[in-house]
């Protein structure tokens, strides 16, 4: 799965989505460059999670289009959608572990479902990923025996086992152990190459982190500075 135009991995065009009369996305247009770390930022309830779910076809737009590697996600058939998801890793807010499986089997699940690797090969990959997230000693634990941070890290390990070309994080620092996370907006600018700022179901600014830091738009400046007063309405 390579970016068709070589520049953007994900392209969102005039995306609209509402639930029970509540318009969550109201004409979102943005691009996620290939080979870059993009960060979608905005106050709670602005549609960040809803946007990500459209990228992997978990939600379908009321209007507009989402293209991944040049392919329109809403128009993919079932087989094409499954192929897309094999190449996209997604870390959900709560880790989304299977409650009936222990940690090892949760992380091994994508390999058993989508590859023909032997159990020996699967074990090597799973243990390597668990080592990377500091959970090697917790392989036999069930999800209800893990802290919120451990579940999130387990979900991260599972998202990586198929070596996806596109990796999506939905609120990657929510519920994590304090020693492993920062809620500082500054950290997003340190990590991200490309920033998309959502508010009111619309993209109010986007560009490189340097471009947003230089932006004179009131929305952007208020969010970056964490100011209470301003157009974001966080008073």
C-alpha positions as CSV (number, residue, x, y, z in Angstrom):
1,X,0.0,0.0,0.0
2,X,1.9,3.0,-1.3
3,X,0.7,6.6,-1.6
4,X,-0.6,6.8,-5.1
5,X,0.6,10.4,-5.7
6,X,3.7,9.9,-3.6
7,X,2.9,12.9,-1.5
8,X,-0.2,12.1,0.6
9,X,-1.1,8.9,2.3
10,X,-4.5,10.1,3.4
11,X,-6.7,12.7,1.7
12,X,-10.0,13.9,3.3
13,X,-12.3,16.0,1.1
14,X,-15.4,17.9,2.3
15,X,-16.2,15.2,5.0
16,X,-19.5,15.5,6.7
17,X,-20.8,13.2,9.5
18,X,-23.6,13.6,12.0
19,X,-25.3,11.5,14.7
20,X,-28.9,12.1,15.8
21,X,-28.9,15.6,14.5
22,X,-25.5,16.5,16.0
23,X,-23.1,17.5,13.2
24,X,-19.7,16.2,14.3
25,X,-17.7,16.7,11.1
26,X,-18.9,19.7,9.0
27,X,-16.9,19.8,5.7
28,X,-13.4,18.6,6.9
29,X,-10.7,18.8,4.2
30,X,-7.2,17.8,5.1
31,X,-4.2,15.8,3.9
32,X,-1.8,13.5,5.8
33,X,1.6,13.4,4.1
34,X,3.3,10.1,3.4
35,X,6.3,9.3,5.5
36,X,5.5,11.9,8.1
37,X,4.1,12.1,11.6
38,X,0.8,14.0,11.5
39,X,-1.0,15.1,14.6
40,X,-4.8,15.9,14.7
41,X,-5.4,18.3,17.5
42,X,-8.4,20.1,19.0
43,X,-10.6,20.4,22.1
44,X,-12.6,17.4,23.2
45,X,-15.7,16.6,21.1
46,X,-14.4,18.2,17.9
47,X,-14.5,14.9,15.9
48,X,-10.9,13.7,16.0
49,X,-11.9,10.1,16.8
50,X,-14.7,10.2,14.3
51,X,-12.2,11.3,11.6
52,X,-9.8,8.5,12.3
53,X,-12.7,5.9,12.1
54,X,-13.5,7.1,8.6
55,X,-9.9,6.4,7.5
56,X,-10.2,2.7,8.2
57,X,-13.9,2.4,7.1
58,X,-15.4,1.9,10.6
59,X,-17.7,4.8,9.8
60,X,-19.0,6.0,6.4
61,X,-19.5,9.7,5.5
62,X,-22.8,11.4,5.1
63,X,-21.0,13.4,2.4
64,X,-17.5,13.7,1.1
65,X,-14.7,11.3,0.6
66,X,-11.7,9.8,2.3
67,X,-8.8,8.4,0.2
68,X,-6.0,6.2,1.5
69,X,-3.2,5.6,-0.9
70,X,-5.4,7.1,-3.6
71,X,-8.3,4.7,-3.0
72,X,-11.7,5.9,-1.9
73,X,-12.4,4.1,1.4
74,X,-16.2,4.5,1.2
75,X,-16.2,2.8,-2.2
76,X,-14.1,-0.2,-1.3
77,X,-15.7,-3.6,-1.4
78,X,-15.4,-6.0,1.6
79,X,-12.3,-7.7,0.4
80,X,-10.6,-4.4,-0.5
81,X,-11.5,-3.0,2.9
82,X,-10.0,-6.0,4.7
83,X,-6.8,-5.5,2.7
84,X,-6.7,-1.9,3.7
85,X,-7.1,-2.8,7.3
86,X,-4.2,-5.3,7.1
87,X,-2.0,-2.4,6.2
88,X,-3.3,0.0,8.8
89,X,-2.6,-0.3,12.5
90,X,-4.9,1.5,14.9
91,X,-4.5,2.1,18.6
92,X,-7.9,2.9,20.2
93,X,-8.3,5.0,23.3
94,X,-8.8,2.0,25.6
95,X,-6.5,-0.4,23.8
96,X,-9.6,-2.5,22.6
97,X,-8.2,-5.8,23.9
98,X,-10.2,-9.0,23.7
99,X,-11.4,-9.6,27.2
100,X,-11.4,-13.4,26.8
101,X,-7.8,-13.6,25.7
102,X,-4.6,-13.2,27.7
103,X,-2.1,-10.5,26.7
104,X,0.0,-12.9,24.5
105,X,-3.0,-14.1,22.5
106,X,-4.3,-10.6,22.1
107,X,-1.0,-9.5,20.5
108,X,-0.7,-12.7,18.4
109,X,-4.2,-12.4,17.1
110,X,-3.5,-10.4,13.9
111,X,-0.6,-12.7,13.0
112,X,-2.8,-15.8,13.3
113,X,-5.6,-14.2,11.3
114,X,-3.6,-12.6,8.5
115,X,-0.4,-14.5,8.0
116,X,0.8,-18.1,7.6
117,X,3.6,-17.8,10.1
118,X,4.4,-20.7,12.4
119,X,3.7,-20.5,16.1
120,X,7.4,-20.3,16.7
121,X,7.7,-17.3,14.4
122,X,4.6,-15.7,16.0
123,X,6.0,-16.1,19.4
124,X,9.3,-14.4,18.4
125,X,7.4,-11.4,17.0
126,X,5.0,-11.1,19.9
127,X,7.7,-11.3,22.6
128,X,9.8,-8.7,20.7
129,X,6.9,-6.3,20.6
130,X,6.0,-6.9,24.2
131,X,9.6,-6.3,25.2
132,X,9.5,-3.0,23.3
133,X,6.5,-1.8,25.4
134,X,7.8,-3.2,28.7
135,X,5.2,-5.9,29.0
136,X,7.2,-9.1,28.4
137,X,6.6,-10.3,32.0
138,X,2.8,-9.8,31.7
139,X,2.2,-12.3,28.8
140,X,-0.2,-14.5,30.7
141,X,-2.3,-11.7,32.3
142,X,-5.9,-11.1,31.3
143,X,-7.0,-7.6,30.2
144,X,-8.9,-7.1,33.5
145,X,-5.6,-7.7,35.4
146,X,-3.8,-4.8,33.5
147,X,-3.8,-1.1,34.4
148,X,-5.1,1.3,31.8
149,X,-1.6,2.2,30.7
150,X,-0.7,-1.5,30.3
151,X,-3.8,-2.1,28.2
152,X,-2.9,0.9,26.0
153,X,0.7,-0.4,25.6
154,X,-0.6,-3.9,24.8
155,X,-2.8,-2.4,22.1
156,X,0.2,-0.5,20.7
157,X,2.2,-3.8,20.5
158,X,-0.7,-5.5,18.7
159,X,-1.0,-2.6,16.2
160,X,2.6,-3.0,15.3
161,X,2.9,-6.8,14.8
162,X,1.9,-6.7,11.1
163,X,4.3,-3.8,10.4
164,X,1.6,-1.6,9.0
165,X,2.4,1.2,6.5
166,X,0.0,3.5,8.2
167,X,-0.4,3.7,12.0
168,X,-3.3,5.6,13.6
169,X,-3.4,6.6,17.3
170,X,-6.7,7.7,18.9
171,X,-5.8,9.7,22.0
172,X,-2.4,7.9,22.5
173,X,-1.8,9.4,25.9
174,X,-5.2,8.9,27.5
175,X,-5.1,6.5,30.4
176,X,-1.4,5.9,30.3
177,X,0.9,5.6,33.3
178,X,2.1,9.2,34.1
179,X,5.8,8.2,33.8
180,X,5.2,7.4,30.1
181,X,3.1,10.3,29.0
182,X,2.8,14.0,28.7
183,X,-0.4,16.0,28.1
184,X,1.7,19.0,27.1
185,X,0.7,20.5,23.7
186,X,4.4,21.3,23.2
187,X,5.1,17.6,23.0
188,X,2.8,17.2,20.0
189,X,4.8,19.9,18.2
190,X,8.0,18.2,19.1
191,X,6.7,14.8,17.8
192,X,4.6,15.9,14.8
193,X,5.8,16.9,11.4
194,X,2.4,18.0,10.2
195,X,-0.4,19.5,12.4
196,X,-4.1,19.5,11.7
197,X,-6.2,21.7,14.1
198,X,-10.0,20.8,14.4
199,X,-12.7,22.9,16.0
200,X,-16.4,22.8,15.5
201,X,-16.2,20.0,13.0
202,X,-14.0,21.9,10.7
203,X,-10.3,22.2,10.0
204,X,-9.3,25.7,11.3
205,X,-5.6,25.4,10.5
206,X,-3.1,22.9,9.1
207,X,0.4,22.7,8.0
208,X,3.9,22.0,9.3
209,X,4.6,22.6,12.9
210,X,6.7,25.7,12.0
211,X,3.8,27.1,9.9
212,X,1.3,26.7,12.8
213,X,3.7,28.2,15.3
214,X,3.9,31.3,13.0
215,X,0.2,31.3,12.4
216,X,-1.7,34.5,13.3
217,X,-5.1,32.8,13.4
218,X,-6.8,33.4,16.8
219,X,-7.9,29.7,17.0
220,X,-4.4,28.5,16.5
221,X,-2.7,30.9,18.9
222,X,-5.3,30.2,21.6
223,X,-4.9,26.4,21.4
224,X,-1.1,26.5,21.2
225,X,-0.9,28.8,24.2
226,X,-3.6,27.0,26.1
227,X,-5.4,30.3,26.8
228,X,-8.8,30.2,28.4
229,X,-10.2,33.2,26.6
230,X,-10.6,33.2,22.9
231,X,-12.7,31.8,19.9
232,X,-12.4,28.2,21.0
233,X,-14.9,28.9,23.8
234,X,-13.1,27.2,26.6
235,X,-13.9,29.7,29.3
